[in-house]
Amino acid sequence: MNRTRPTASRRPDPRRAVAVWAAATAVYVVAILGRTSFGVAGVDAIDRFGVDASRLAVFTAVQVGVYAAAQIPAGMLIDRWGARRSLVGGALVMAAGQLVLAATAGYPAAVAARVLVGAGDAGAFLSVMRLLPTWFDMRRTPLFTQLTSALGQAGQFLSAVPFLALLHGPGWTPAFTALAAAGALVALLAWLAVRDAPGDAAAAGAAAGPGPGPRAALGAVLRHPACWQGFFTHFTGLLSMGVFTLLWGMPLMTLGQGMTPAAAGRVLVWFTVATIAAGPAVGLLSARLGARRPAAALAGGLIIAAAWTWFLAPAEPRGPAAATALAVLVAVCTPVANTGFDTVRERVDRRVLAAGTGLANMGGFLATMAAAQGIGLALDAAAPDGAYGWADFRLAFLAMAAVWAVGMIGLAVTSRADLAPRRPRPVRPAGGRPTGGRPG
């Protein structure tokens, strides 16, 4: 039987559980740092690689596309081989990508480097999510889900302050070399501190039960309505944050509003602070909402859309205070995107949990990829000479609105899905007969 929480005989030590979670979360923080580094380096990248807006957007589209495409395969590997190996290997791949990016001045090599960063990043969050129900009581996992996501935004702070200072001080190569070094350090930390489960490997394997084969695991995930509900919850909740922090926030503020890079960096810091502050509260709320989580996600999506409409409505650019207000409001609503992971964790078989979480996690990043590329194409169409202004950004951000509408329709449809019964379908272990199991 696939148990959802440790038995009394092997209940993990709380301090040990927190230490494992903290080490795994450190890898996720560095993953966010690497993921958002182009959000503050976008204008510098235009000069370094001699590209226009649409080719600049390729950096984010490729990285996010690789990340999104790798979610289900990465989740299946984590379910089969464990979170620790994924964290170590992913951090080293990210470090390799940042090192290539530090050394190259060629556009194709830089795009290839971002492919490595996206591939290495793919398993970081999923690994932490896979560890939570093993090390913590299920009643506490929604809180730790939001704490993980909130603390991960410290990576946004690191990119907006120390990384930006390195970029505009020592320069491009030292800044991205520092990112590579950070990846190597957290890989070592994960190897030393993370364990896949309390007790020895045999006990962990017995607790998890026999794992399904790849085809059975994929089928179980794709058929499960909770995974698709999580997909569109993440789609609508993360879209705006992804577009703003991964690529177009800094150009919007500096080129569109005329803010200095330092002032725009302060807006991103406020974004990070608001996200960290809101995350735990949303986690406690998610634990109480249960089946009403999609309603909260729909409300959050509407609030974010209203905030962007207010911000972009005037014909003349708004000032730094308005950018800060937008960032804070979006940041407060964004953690709702993670409530879909709680539904997946409660409804999906533990043995395919990381794969199911991977499908849900794809939503926001596919939306970000589509919107970021759409904005780049629209900017080039509006200003072929590359002199992007406020009016060009107002027009280009309609691409984000179109993607948002698709996500809201998907969320409205999947929120009506019947997730009962709570007991999942049996999935076939690799080389064995179908087995049942309690949801994890």
C-alpha positions as CSV (number, residue, x, y, z in Angstrom):
1,M,0.0,0.0,0.0
2,N,1.3,3.5,-0.9
3,R,1.2,5.5,2.3
4,T,0.6,9.2,2.3
5,R,2.5,9.9,5.5
6,P,5.2,8.2,7.5
7,T,4.3,5.7,10.1
8,A,5.1,6.4,13.8
9,S,8.0,4.0,13.6
10,R,9.8,6.0,10.9
11,R,8.4,9.5,11.4
12,P,11.2,11.8,10.4
13,D,13.0,14.1,12.8
14,P,11.5,17.6,12.2
15,R,15.0,19.3,12.2
16,R,16.3,16.8,9.7
17,A,13.2,17.3,7.5
18,V,13.7,21.0,7.5
19,A,17.4,20.6,6.8
20,V,16.7,18.4,3.7
21,W,14.0,20.8,2.5
22,A,16.3,23.8,3.0
23,A,19.1,22.2,1.0
24,A,16.8,21.3,-1.8
25,T,15.3,24.7,-1.8
26,A,18.8,26.3,-2.1
27,V,19.1,24.5,-5.5
28,Y,15.7,26.0,-6.5
29,V,16.8,29.5,-5.4
30,V,19.9,29.2,-7.7
31,A,17.6,27.9,-10.5
32,I,15.4,31.0,-10.2
33,L,18.5,33.2,-10.1
34,G,19.7,31.7,-13.4
35,R,16.2,31.7,-14.9
36,T,15.6,35.4,-14.2
37,S,19.2,36.6,-15.0
38,F,18.1,37.5,-18.5
39,G,15.3,39.5,-17.1
40,V,17.8,42.1,-15.9
41,A,20.4,41.5,-18.6
42,G,18.1,41.8,-21.6
43,V,19.2,45.3,-22.6
44,D,22.9,44.3,-22.2
45,A,22.2,41.2,-24.3
46,I,20.9,43.3,-27.1
47,D,24.3,45.1,-27.3
48,R,26.4,42.1,-26.6
49,F,24.9,39.8,-29.2
50,G,23.6,42.5,-31.6
51,V,20.0,41.3,-31.7
52,D,16.5,42.8,-32.0
53,A,13.6,42.3,-29.7
54,S,12.3,39.1,-31.4
55,R,15.7,37.4,-31.3
56,L,16.2,38.6,-27.7
57,A,12.9,36.9,-26.9
58,V,14.3,33.6,-28.3
59,F,16.6,33.4,-25.3
60,T,13.6,33.2,-23.0
61,A,11.4,31.2,-25.3
62,V,14.1,28.5,-25.8
63,Q,15.0,28.3,-22.1
64,V,11.4,28.2,-21.0
65,G,10.4,25.9,-23.8
66,V,13.1,23.4,-22.9
67,Y,12.1,23.7,-19.2
68,A,8.4,23.1,-20.0
69,A,9.1,20.2,-22.4
70,A,11.3,18.5,-19.8
71,Q,8.7,18.7,-17.0
72,I,7.0,15.3,-17.5
73,P,10.2,13.4,-18.4
74,A,12.1,15.0,-15.5
75,G,9.2,14.1,-13.2
76,M,9.2,10.5,-14.3
77,L,13.0,10.3,-13.7
78,I,12.5,11.8,-10.2
79,D,9.8,9.3,-9.4
80,R,12.0,6.5,-10.5
81,W,15.5,7.6,-9.4
82,G,14.9,10.1,-6.6
83,A,15.1,13.8,-6.0
84,R,18.7,13.9,-4.7
85,R,20.2,12.8,-8.0
86,S,18.0,15.2,-10.0
87,L,19.0,18.1,-7.8
88,V,22.7,17.4,-8.1
89,G,22.7,16.7,-11.8
90,G,20.5,19.6,-12.6
91,A,22.6,22.1,-10.7
92,L,25.7,21.0,-12.6
93,V,24.0,21.3,-16.0
94,M,22.8,24.8,-15.1
95,A,26.4,25.7,-14.0
96,A,27.7,24.4,-17.4
97,G,25.2,26.6,-19.3
98,Q,26.1,29.7,-17.3
99,L,29.8,29.1,-17.9
100,V,29.2,28.9,-21.7
101,L,27.1,32.1,-21.5
102,A,29.9,33.8,-19.7
103,A,32.5,33.0,-22.3
104,T,30.6,33.4,-25.6
105,A,29.8,36.5,-27.6
106,G,28.0,34.6,-30.3
107,Y,24.3,34.4,-30.6
108,P,24.0,30.6,-31.5
109,A,26.3,29.6,-28.6
110,A,24.4,31.8,-26.2
111,V,21.1,30.2,-27.2
112,A,22.6,26.7,-26.7
113,A,23.7,27.8,-23.3
114,R,20.2,28.8,-22.3
115,V,19.1,25.4,-23.5
116,L,21.4,23.9,-20.8
117,V,20.1,26.3,-18.2
118,G,16.5,25.4,-19.0
119,A,17.3,21.6,-18.9
120,G,19.2,21.8,-15.6
121,D,16.4,23.9,-14.1
122,A,13.7,21.5,-15.1
123,G,13.9,19.2,-12.1
124,A,14.6,21.6,-9.3
125,F,11.1,22.5,-8.2
126,L,9.7,19.1,-9.0
127,S,12.4,17.5,-6.7
128,V,11.4,19.7,-3.8
129,M,7.7,18.9,-4.3
130,R,8.6,15.2,-4.4
131,L,10.4,15.4,-1.1
132,L,7.6,17.2,0.8
133,P,5.1,14.4,1.3
134,T,7.9,12.0,2.3
135,W,9.4,14.3,4.9
136,F,6.4,16.3,6.2
137,D,2.8,15.5,7.3
138,M,0.4,16.1,4.4
139,R,-1.4,18.8,6.4
140,R,1.8,20.9,6.3
141,T,2.7,20.4,2.7
142,P,0.6,23.3,1.3
143,L,2.5,25.7,3.6
144,F,5.9,24.2,2.6
145,T,4.9,24.4,-1.1
146,Q,4.3,28.1,-0.8
147,L,7.4,28.6,1.4
148,T,9.5,26.9,-1.3
149,S,8.1,29.0,-4.1
150,A,8.4,32.2,-2.0
151,L,11.9,31.5,-0.9
152,G,12.8,30.6,-4.5
153,Q,12.0,34.2,-5.3
154,A,15.1,35.2,-3.4
155,G,16.7,34.2,-6.7
156,Q,14.9,37.1,-8.3
157,F,16.3,39.4,-5.6
158,L,19.8,38.0,-6.3
159,S,19.4,38.7,-10.0
160,A,18.0,42.2,-9.4
161,V,20.7,43.4,-6.9
162,P,24.1,41.5,-6.7
163,F,23.9,40.0,-10.2
164,L,22.9,43.4,-11.7
165,A,25.7,45.1,-9.8
166,L,28.2,42.5,-11.2
167,L,26.8,43.0,-14.7
168,H,27.1,46.8,-14.6
169,G,30.4,46.7,-12.6
170,P,33.0,44.0,-13.5
171,G,30.9,43.1,-16.6
172,W,29.1,40.3,-18.4
173,T,31.7,37.5,-18.0
174,P,32.3,37.8,-14.3
175,A,28.6,38.1,-13.6
176,F,27.7,34.9,-15.5
177,T,30.8,33.1,-14.1
178,A,29.5,33.8,-10.6
179,L,26.2,32.1,-11.6
180,A,28.1,29.1,-12.7
181,A,30.0,29.0,-9.4
182,A,26.7,29.2,-7.5
183,G,25.4,26.2,-9.4
184,A,28.4,24.1,-8.5
185,L,28.1,25.1,-4.8
186,V,24.5,24.1,-4.5
187,A,25.1,20.8,-6.3
188,L,27.7,20.0,-3.6
189,L,25.2,21.0,-0.9
190,A,22.4,18.8,-2.3
191,W,24.8,15.8,-2.5
192,L,25.8,16.2,1.1
193,A,22.4,17.2,2.7
194,V,19.5,15.9,0.7
195,R,18.1,12.4,1.2
196,D,15.1,11.0,-0.7
197,A,13.4,9.6,2.4
198,P,13.9,9.1,6.1
199,G,15.8,5.9,6.9
200,D,17.7,3.6,4.6
201,A,17.1,3.1,0.9
202,A,15.3,-0.2,1.4
203,A,12.8,1.4,3.7
204,A,12.3,4.3,1.3
205,G,11.7,1.9,-1.6
206,A,9.2,-0.2,0.4
207,A,7.3,2.9,1.4
208,A,7.0,4.1,-2.2
209,G,5.9,0.8,-3.6
210,P,6.7,-0.6,-7.1
211,G,6.9,2.2,-9.7
212,P,4.9,2.1,-12.9
213,G,6.6,1.8,-16.3
214,P,7.0,5.0,-18.4
215,R,4.0,4.4,-20.6
216,A,1.7,3.6,-17.6
217,A,3.0,6.6,-15.7
218,L,2.5,8.9,-18.6
219,G,-1.0,7.6,-19.2
220,A,-2.0,7.9,-15.5
221,V,-0.8,11.6,-15.5
222,L,-2.4,12.6,-18.8
223,R,-5.7,11.0,-17.8
224,H,-6.0,12.6,-14.4
225,P,-8.2,15.7,-14.3
226,A,-6.4,17.0,-11.2
227,C,-3.2,17.4,-13.3
228,W,-5.0,19.4,-15.9
229,Q,-6.6,21.6,-13.3
230,G,-3.2,22.2,-11.9
231,F,-1.9,23.0,-15.4
232,F,-4.4,25.8,-16.0
233,T,-4.1,27.1,-12.4
234,H,-0.4,27.5,-13.0
235,F,-1.0,28.8,-16.5
236,T,-3.1,31.8,-15.4
237,G,-1.3,32.5,-12.2
238,L,2.3,32.5,-13.4
239,L,2.0,34.0,-16.8
240,S,2.2,37.7,-15.8
241,M,5.0,37.1,-13.4
242,G,7.0,35.1,-15.9
243,V,6.7,37.7,-18.6
244,F,7.6,40.5,-16.2
245,T,10.6,38.9,-14.4
246,L,12.1,36.6,-17.1
247,L,12.4,39.1,-19.9
248,W,10.1,42.1,-20.5
249,G,9.9,43.8,-17.1
250,M,13.2,45.5,-17.2
251,P,12.9,46.7,-20.9
252,L,9.3,47.9,-20.2
253,M,10.5,50.0,-17.2
254,T,13.8,51.3,-18.7
255,L,12.9,51.7,-22.4
256,G,9.2,52.2,-22.1
257,Q,9.0,54.3,-18.9
258,G,12.4,55.8,-18.9
259,M,13.4,54.5,-15.5
260,T,17.1,53.9,-14.6
261,P,18.3,50.3,-14.3
262,A,18.7,50.8,-10.5
263,A,15.2,52.1,-10.1
264,A,13.8,49.2,-12.2
265,G,15.9,46.8,-10.0
266,R,14.2,48.2,-6.9
267,V,10.8,47.4,-8.4
268,L,11.9,43.8,-8.9
269,V,13.1,43.8,-5.3
270,W,9.6,44.9,-4.1
271,F,8.2,42.2,-6.3
272,T,10.3,39.6,-4.5
273,V,9.4,40.9,-1.0
274,A,5.7,40.9,-1.8
275,T,5.9,37.3,-3.2
276,I,7.8,36.0,-0.1
277,A,5.3,37.7,2.2
278,A,2.2,36.5,0.4
279,G,3.3,32.9,-0.1
280,P,2.8,31.4,3.4
281,A,-0.6,33.1,3.7
282,V,-1.7,31.5,0.4
283,G,-0.4,28.2,1.6
284,L,-2.5,28.3,4.7
285,L,-5.5,29.4,2.6
286,S,-4.9,26.5,0.1
287,A,-5.0,24.0,2.9
288,R,-8.5,25.2,3.8
289,L,-9.9,25.7,0.3
290,G,-9.7,22.2,-1.0
291,A,-12.1,21.9,-4.0
292,R,-12.5,25.6,-4.1
293,R,-8.9,26.3,-5.2
294,P,-9.9,26.8,-8.9
295,A,-12.2,29.7,-7.8
296,A,-9.3,31.3,-6.0
297,A,-7.2,30.9,-9.1
298,L,-9.9,32.5,-11.3
299,A,-10.2,35.4,-8.9
300,G,-6.4,35.9,-8.9
301,G,-6.2,35.8,-12.7
302,L,-8.9,38.5,-12.9
303,I,-7.2,40.8,-10.4
304,I,-3.9,40.5,-12.3
305,A,-5.6,41.3,-15.6
306,A,-7.2,44.4,-14.0
307,A,-3.9,45.5,-12.6
308,W,-2.2,45.3,-16.0
309,T,-5.1,47.1,-17.7
310,W,-4.9,49.9,-15.2
311,F,-1.1,50.2,-15.7
312,L,-1.1,50.2,-19.5
313,A,-4.2,52.3,-20.1
314,P,-2.7,55.8,-20.2
315,A,-1.2,57.1,-23.4
316,E,1.8,58.5,-21.4
317,P,4.0,56.2,-19.3
318,R,3.3,55.9,-15.6
319,G,6.0,56.6,-13.1
320,P,8.1,54.3,-10.8
321,A,5.3,54.3,-8.1
322,A,2.8,52.8,-10.5
323,A,5.4,50.2,-11.6
324,T,5.9,49.3,-8.0
325,A,2.2,49.1,-7.3
326,L,1.7,46.8,-10.3
327,A,4.6,44.6,-9.2
328,V,3.3,44.2,-5.7
329,L,-0.2,43.4,-6.7
330,V,0.9,40.8,-9.3
331,A,3.3,39.4,-6.7
332,V,0.6,39.0,-4.1
333,C,-1.7,37.2,-6.5
334,T,0.9,35.0,-8.2
335,P,1.3,32.4,-5.3
336,V,-2.3,31.2,-6.2
337,A,-0.6,29.5,-9.2
338,N,0.9,27.0,-6.8
339,T,-2.3,25.9,-5.3
340,G,-2.8,23.5,-8.2
341,F,0.2,21.5,-6.9
342,D,-1.6,20.9,-3.7
343,T,-4.6,19.4,-5.6
344,V,-2.2,17.2,-7.6
345,R,-0.4,16.0,-4.4
346,E,-3.7,15.1,-2.7
347,R,-5.3,13.3,-5.7
348,V,-2.6,11.7,-7.7
349,D,-0.8,8.4,-6.9
350,R,2.4,9.1,-4.9
351,R,4.4,6.9,-7.4
352,V,3.7,9.3,-10.3
353,L,3.6,12.4,-8.1
354,A,6.6,14.2,-9.7
355,A,5.3,13.5,-13.2
356,G,1.9,14.8,-12.3
357,T,3.4,17.9,-10.7
358,G,5.5,18.3,-13.9
359,L,2.4,18.4,-16.1
360,A,0.9,21.1,-13.8
361,N,4.1,23.0,-13.7
362,M,4.3,23.1,-17.5
363,G,1.3,25.4,-17.7
364,G,2.8,28.7,-16.5
365,F,6.0,28.2,-18.5
366,L,4.3,27.4,-21.8
367,A,2.1,30.5,-21.3
368,T,5.2,32.6,-20.5
369,M,7.0,31.3,-23.6
370,A,4.1,32.1,-25.9
371,A,3.5,35.5,-24.4
372,A,7.2,36.5,-24.3
373,Q,7.7,35.6,-28.0
374,G,4.5,37.3,-29.0
375,I,5.6,40.5,-27.3
376,G,8.9,40.4,-29.0
377,L,7.3,40.0,-32.4
378,A,4.8,42.7,-31.8
379,L,7.6,45.1,-30.6
380,D,9.6,44.5,-33.8
381,A,6.5,45.1,-35.9
382,A,5.7,48.3,-34.1
383,A,9.2,49.7,-34.1
384,P,11.4,48.0,-36.7
385,D,14.3,50.4,-35.9
386,G,14.5,49.1,-32.4
387,A,13.6,52.3,-30.7
388,Y,10.9,50.8,-28.5
389,G,8.7,53.3,-26.6
390,W,5.7,53.2,-24.3
391,A,3.2,53.1,-27.1
392,D,5.0,50.1,-28.6
393,F,4.9,48.2,-25.3
394,R,1.2,49.0,-24.8
395,L,0.5,47.4,-28.1
396,A,2.9,44.5,-27.7
397,F,1.4,43.4,-24.3
398,L,-1.8,42.6,-26.0
399,A,0.0,39.3,-26.9
400,M,0.0,38.5,-23.1
401,A,-3.7,39.3,-22.9
402,A,-4.5,36.8,-25.6
403,V,-2.5,34.1,-23.9
404,W,-4.2,34.9,-20.6
405,A,-7.6,34.6,-22.2
406,V,-6.8,31.0,-23.3
407,G,-5.7,30.1,-19.8
408,M,-8.8,31.5,-18.2
409,I,-11.0,29.5,-20.5
410,G,-9.0,26.3,-19.7
411,L,-9.2,27.0,-16.0
412,A,-13.0,27.6,-16.2
413,V,-13.5,24.3,-18.0
414,T,-11.2,22.2,-15.8
415,S,-12.5,23.7,-12.6
416,R,-15.8,21.9,-13.4
417,A,-14.1,18.5,-13.6
418,D,-15.1,15.9,-11.1
419,L,-11.9,14.9,-9.2
420,A,-13.7,12.3,-7.1
421,P,-13.1,9.6,-6.1
422,R,-10.0,10.4,-4.2
423,R,-8.5,6.9,-4.7
424,P,-6.5,7.0,-8.0
425,R,-6.7,4.5,-10.8
426,P,-4.2,1.6,-10.5
427,V,-1.0,2.0,-12.5
428,R,1.1,-0.8,-13.8
429,P,4.5,-1.2,-12.2
430,A,7.4,-1.7,-14.5
431,G,7.3,-5.4,-15.3
432,G,4.5,-6.1,-12.9
433,R,0.7,-6.3,-12.5
434,P,-1.4,-3.3,-11.9
435,T,-1.4,-2.1,-8.3
436,G,-3.5,0.3,-6.4
437,G,-2.5,2.8,-3.8
438,R,-3.7,5.7,-1.7
439,P,-3.1,9.1,-3.2
440,G,-0.1,11.1,-2.2
